[in-house]
Amino acid sequence: MSEEDYLALLEGYLRRNEELLGDVKTHPLIAHHFLSYHWLIDEGLQQLIEQMEPIEPEVEGASYRIEFERIEVGEPSSIEPDGARRKIYPMEARLRNMLYSAPLYAEIVMYEDGEEVERDNVYVGELPVMVRSKVCNTYGLSEEELIEVGEDPKDPGGYFIINGSERVLMSLEDIAPNRRVNEKIRERGVLDEVRSRVYSRGERYRGPVDVIDRKGRLVIDMPAVYRKFPVVILLRALGLTEEEIMEGVGPEFATIMAEQMRVLVKEEIGSQEDALEYIGRLSRPDESREERIKRGKEVLAKYFLPHIAEVDDLDDDEKLKEVFRKKADEVLKMVREVLELKYRRVKVKSVRDRDHYANKRIKLAGDLLYEAYEYAFQQLAREMRYQFERAYSRGREPTIRYIVRPDKVTDHIRSCMSTGTWRTGHYRPRTGVSQILERYTWMSTMSHLRRIRAATELGVGKWSIPKEARYLHPTHMGRLCPNETPEGANCGAIKNLALYAEVVHKDADEDEVIEILEEIGLETE
């Protein structure tokens, strides 16, 4: 590339980011943090409350239902000792050791026997404000005005002020949802197990599903059951016959699958209902046979691979049969990939490799806050239900404003941001997510804001990351810097984005991509 080509590339990169950010005054290298946070403000919080289940208190007499309809963000302010709110700027929050945040207001509706009896717009908690974002009180100010309110005009922003400290949410590298990834796990150089995993994420439910070959046994690990169990029992519960299982896995693995089938005789499973009862017994062991069969159907219809389908009507046999077949096909693919990886020595460094960057997603500030608020609002909903039932049992008429406890939301978010321990309900608590922003030099600040931390199912930490995840991978080229990583225990666990790498917040629409590929000559079967 000539010098002119380089300058043209740089100019186009800067201009594109300026168009995306609008009036937000920051450096293009950390634009992804602002775009993610703005998504949370514009769409994420509203999407979160729309997915919340209605609150239905259990009281005698009338039937009540409470629903969240709309949420909005106020301007950053502080609550003074007299209870009044006053507009503040980031510098005041630093000096007074405060949480720089904006109030959240939700429109909540209460129904009695299906009729609306109350509607109120109430305060439900605080939202930490990203400095220099469009919610921040510095948004749109000129350099002179920023100096007047005590701010550095060259400060890039992209961080939060929690109890007076500047803290940045570390971008987390995570496994992409709804994609099968395979790995070999070795103990002291000896192959211990082969695993195919899909982290399934549906509209309401989510959870990992693993097909594992350990010492010759093929087992499944899935949500809503308390232990692993043979995968052939799952396939029988999904409606496949033994012949269909053998055909789906492939004739080259017939001997191996015949050995796996012996468990059906051992557990006395001769029909689909027997297999459903077996799964129901692993979820609710104290129920009757009919209840266990129903529970088995519910687990497979709702909680197992919810990205394929989430079925609520368990009496629609045609719908269940269609959904079960789709889920069975996905499990057969996972079983085949595990066996191919173990017995046919298929190269693990393929598109199904868990370290392939097509199988990774970067969780930015907006995504992390979304998960934290999802858990916080679940706690708020439980508290609202408890307060309603408690007031009703004492002969009072509870109002929306009375049962809402905004401290439930604020305290959870403050705890996550100040300690760095991220509790979301879907993962084990992750540590080190929120860190004190490095301020040694301007370059160290920018480097910290572009840093990525590897994450595993066991949490976030230098000792929980397998050595393969620390190595350079060919798909890192152009995305991650191959040189900038710490020495010692964090080597390879902490990465940095390459100079021109960008993080796109939303996946491209698959239909649009296929249409473009067909236009340029791709032929589909």
Secondary structure, 3 states (H helix, E strand, C coil): CCHHHHHHHHHHHHHHHHHHHCCCCCCHHHHHHHHHHHHHHHHHHHHHHHCCCCECCCCCCCCEEEEEEEEEECCCEEECCCCCEEECCHHHHHHCCCCCEEEEEEEEEEEECCEEEEEEEEEEEEEECCCCCCCCCCCCCCHHHHHHCCCCCCCCCCCEEECCEEEEECEEEEECCCCEEEEEEEECCEEEEEEEEEEEECCCCEEEEEEEEECCEEEEECCCCCCCEEHHHHHHHCCCCHHHHHHHHCHHHHHHHHHHCHHHHHCCCCCHHHHHHHHHHHHCCCCCHHHHHHHHHHHHHHHCCCCCCCCCCCCCHHHHHHHHHHHHHHHHHHHHHHHHHHHCCCCCCCCCECCCHHHEEEECHHHHHHHHHHHHHHHHHHHHHHHHHHHHHCCCCCCHHHHCCCHHHHHHHHHHHHHCCECCCCCCCECCCEEECCCCCHHHHHHHHCEEEECECCECCCCCCCHHHHCCCHHHCCCECCCCCCCHHHECCEEEECCCCCCCCCCCCHHHHHHHHHHCCCCCC
